[in-house]
Amino acid sequence: MSDFQKYLAKRKEVDSELTDNYDEGYQSFKFGVLLKEARKDAGLTQLELASKLHTQKSAISRIENHSEDVKLSTLERFASALGKKLEIHLV
């Protein structure tokens, strides 16, 4: 366990608000990273993907960096433009 992980575990024990906010924020961040990696794996820049989706590069950046508020229809178009299929699983 890294020093950061030890620190975080200790903070979470005493600060329930941090626990809730950190975990939620991390999931959003992780999702954005998955979208970014999928775009890169498809060999596309943000500008190229934006062109395929008939939108601005800033919209792609916003989706990748602030993915907590993205419409399902937008995600479906994003996946389709990358030649992928969107699947959602609840665990």
Contacts in CASP RR format, 6 or more apart in sequence:
PFRMAT RR
TARGET T0000
AUTHOR 0000-0000-0000
METHOD contacts of the structure
MODEL  1
MSDFQKYLAKRKEVDSELTDNYDEGYQSFKFGVLLKEARKDAGLTQLELA
SKLHTQKSAISRIENHSEDVKLSTLERFASALGKKLEIHLV
1 9 0 8 1.000
8 22 0 8 1.000
11 18 0 8 1.000
12 18 0 8 1.000
12 19 0 8 1.000
12 22 0 8 1.000
24 68 0 8 1.000
25 68 0 8 1.000
28 66 0 8 1.000
28 67 0 8 1.000
28 68 0 8 1.000
29 67 0 8 1.000
31 67 0 8 1.000
31 68 0 8 1.000
32 63 0 8 1.000
32 64 0 8 1.000
32 65 0 8 1.000
32 67 0 8 1.000
33 64 0 8 1.000
35 63 0 8 1.000
35 64 0 8 1.000
35 67 0 8 1.000
35 78 0 8 1.000
36 64 0 8 1.000
38 79 0 8 1.000
38 82 0 8 1.000
38 84 0 8 1.000
39 46 0 8 1.000
39 49 0 8 1.000
39 60 0 8 1.000
39 64 0 8 1.000
39 82 0 8 1.000
41 82 0 8 1.000
42 49 0 8 1.000
42 82 0 8 1.000
42 83 0 8 1.000
42 84 0 8 1.000
44 52 0 8 1.000
44 81 0 8 1.000
44 82 0 8 1.000
46 57 0 8 1.000
46 60 0 8 1.000
46 61 0 8 1.000
46 64 0 8 1.000
47 57 0 8 1.000
47 60 0 8 1.000
49 60 0 8 1.000
49 78 0 8 1.000
49 81 0 8 1.000
49 82 0 8 1.000
50 56 0 8 1.000
50 57 0 8 1.000
50 59 0 8 1.000
50 60 0 8 1.000
52 81 0 8 1.000
53 59 0 8 1.000
53 60 0 8 1.000
53 77 0 8 1.000
53 78 0 8 1.000
53 81 0 8 1.000
63 70 0 8 1.000
63 74 0 8 1.000
63 78 0 8 1.000
72 86 0 8 1.000
75 86 0 8 1.000
76 86 0 8 1.000
78 86 0 8 1.000
79 85 0 8 1.000
79 86 0 8 1.000
80 86 0 8 1.000
END
